[in-house]
Amino acid sequence: MAQRLKTDWVLFLTIVVMACFGLVMVYSASSVVAELKYSNGAHFFVRQFAWAVISFFVLMLFKRTNYRIFCTPAWAFAPLGIVLILQIIVAIVDTQTHRWLRLGVLGSLQPSELAKPALVVFLAYFLTSRQKTVNSRYTLLPAALALVALAAAVGLGDLGTAIVLLVPAAVCFYVAGLEYRYVTAALAVGLVCCAGLIVAKPYRLARIVSYVDPEYRLLDTVDPGAHVKKYISQSNTTRDAAYQPRQSRIAVGSGGALGLGLMQGLQKIFYLPEAHTDFIFAVIGEELGFLGCSAVLAGFLLIFWRGLRLFWVAHDDFGRYLALGITSSIVIQAFINMSVVLDMGPTKGIPLPMISAGGSSLLSTLICLGLLLSISENAG
């Protein structure tokens, strides 16, 4: 007798509702700018809708596939290798930002986003096969090399995504029983590498300085020669690094409890940069108010609950680590994005999963959630 599928309808419906809500908000946040720039108010919406159709098809494909078939060396290492190759190609083709591969009518593909599902599958397989020797150097060395190579390749053009990639790795290794001395060492190395990547780009350093010391009082004290100011002024994007968070706060604050109404927001009209991508949560706050923001937060908390539940009920280590990696990756990325929009952290350029415009982000997120749904159907 065929196995009866056990679809997690709470999780599935949450995904569908949030993805559809994201399409509505992308149109609301981008229609005016799209009309002025492209003479077509639905320009960004149509592109996002096309990616949504593709991504939902992929989600259903992974949902109907038994996740256990991915517990092989081929699935663990080949996707990571492909992502690294794509990152090298991007570094050559996109010499300015090192992020995008142009795809014509579909816009652009960001390979760093595809690193997220590739990494969680690798982590789940690797920790499952090395469960009893997780603190051995024969386990830690190859894992460290893979993570450093991936984070460095991605962090060259997208530090925010590189940070998001390392979060599920840290969570999974900690749960697997990694000793505190290795946790401390990994944290120290990670902070040093992160600092190096920040200093390597003037605009990144400007964002940190603007957040920590917006009036440059401390900086003037520790750097009387103004060497740091001269360095961060090399990029045109750093003339006012606090502008975007300031406009975001204005948008969220003006929304109040119930918001100004869908399509009625003003900050998205050339005041708030990236209103339909990284800062779409500010548009939600302005148009739908505290109620709309709370609904989005509730959606991610539902995903967190259902993902954590699957971590506990899965009968095999691969399923448990896969659920943990996917859940931590998506939820922590969402919380980082919302904290940036609320000016609780420096600007990083991280999209809000399933809500922000961006086909690569949507595809990556729905691949991960398709795997999570597969665990719910096959974990018994």
Secondary structure, DSSP 8 states (H G I E B T S, - for coil): --------HHHHHHHHHHHHHHHHHHHHHHHHHHHHHHS-TTHHHHHHHHHHHHHHHHHHHHHTS-GGGG-SHHHHHHHHHHHHHHHHHHHHH-TTTS--EE-GGG-EE-HHHHHHHHHHHHHHHHHHHTGGGTTSHHHHHHHHHHHHHHHHHHHTT-HHHHHHHHHHHHHHHHHTT--HHHHHHHHHHHHHHHHHHHHHSHHHHHHHHHHH-TT-HHHHHH-TT-HHHHHHTTSGGGTTTTHHHHHHHHHHHHHTTT-S-TT--STTTTTSTTTTTTTHHHHHHHHHHHHHHHHHHHHHHHHHHHHHHHHHH-SSHHHHHHHHHHHHHHHHHHHHHHHHHTTSS-------TTTSS-HHHHHHHHHHHHHHHHHHHH--
